[in-house]
């Protein structure tokens, strides 16, 4: 009887002990839904008085480190701290060369190195931290030449050596080269060896997939541009291209431009972007 009782008591104690020390299984927290952020870009700085109005709609703004295409001066220079004080993130830009400026692959490499050093120096002067993504502005669409890819490769390498990261603003619009051949600038850059590490800011204002000149509270993801790996999508441009935008749900102004929400005086026509971050050029945390 004593041995039996001891055995029963021992089993009971073990059972009680195991119940007492079982770690509860907590339900896993649901992943936070991904979201996108609206931003604007302009070649010409909109003016200090525009910032409070633009801040109501946009999380980030473009920021040129060089004169934009077609401009002799850079009107964004020295405005970083003011934009920061209004809560803006940044899309940092540097003007890329035209294909006509890159005569040979050797020439392209030299100019890629020159532009990388110039953009890094300008970024430091404006107060951007190491690790900032600088987007090279490429206005041409379709297939880029071998010389242009050499230019991009050296620009990317030298920029990384200087402490910054390379991005590229380029077309995400498919272009038919031949009856059975379609090329996209972003895809061509992505396939070129080490260039696949470049952060892609794709422009595609064709409706659809673009919604047109609009400022949705829940912006579409950059991947909806047709470039699945794009970090930024420019989906509306000023002035509009009629052949691309005839089917847009959100309409452009009668003069063909896309004006900022809240701009009752219609002073700030702009391009509209969506990004996976409120600070698309920001260094990785």
C-alpha positions, 0 to 999 in steps of 0.5 A: 500500500505504501509503495502504491501511494508513493507511486501515485503521489509521484505521478501526481506531482510530476503531472502537476509540475508539467502543467505548472511549467508549460510555456503558453503558446501565444498567437503570432502577431499579424504582419503590418500591412505594407503601404506606399507613400506619395511624393512629388518631383520638379526640376525647379524648386517650388518656393518656400511658401509652397512647402506647407501646402505640399506637405499636406499631400506629399511625404517626400520631394525630389532634391537635385544635386546638379542643374536638372535637364534643360536648366543652367542653375540648380534652384534646390541647392541649400534647401535641404534643412528647410525641407527637413523642417517641414517633414519631407523625405527625399529623392536625391537626383543627379543629371545623367549624360545623354547617349550622344555625350558618350562617344566610346566605352573608355570615354563613358567610363571616365565620365561615369567616374567624374559624375560619381565624384561630382554627385558625392561631393554635392551630396556631402555639401548639402548635408546628406549622410553616407549611405544615401541613395543618389538617383541618376536621371536617365531621360532616354527610353528603350535600349541603352548602348554598351557605352551607356552601360559602361558609364552606369557601371563606373558611376555606380562603383565610384559612388559606392566607393565614396560612401553612397548608394546608386539608384537610377531614374529610368523608363519602365515603359516597354518599347517595341524595337522590332515586330517580336522584340520589346525592350524596357530600359529598367529591365535592360539595366537590371540584367547588366551584371553588377548593375542589378543592385541599383535601386530602380525609380521607374517612370510609367505614365501610361494609363493603365497602369497609371491612375493619372494625375491624382493623389490617392490616400492609399497610393498604388505600390511601385510594383504596379508600374510593371517593374516588380522590383521598383522602389519608386514609381513616377506615375504622372508627369507634367506636361501630360503625353496625350497618347499615353494618358487618354484613358487616365481615371484621374484627369490632368488640368486643361493645360495638360499639367498635373497640379498639386492638391490644394494649389488654388493658385495653380503655381506648382505643376509637378510629377507624382510618385509613389514609393515604399518609403517616406524617405526613398533616398534615406540610408538604411536604418 
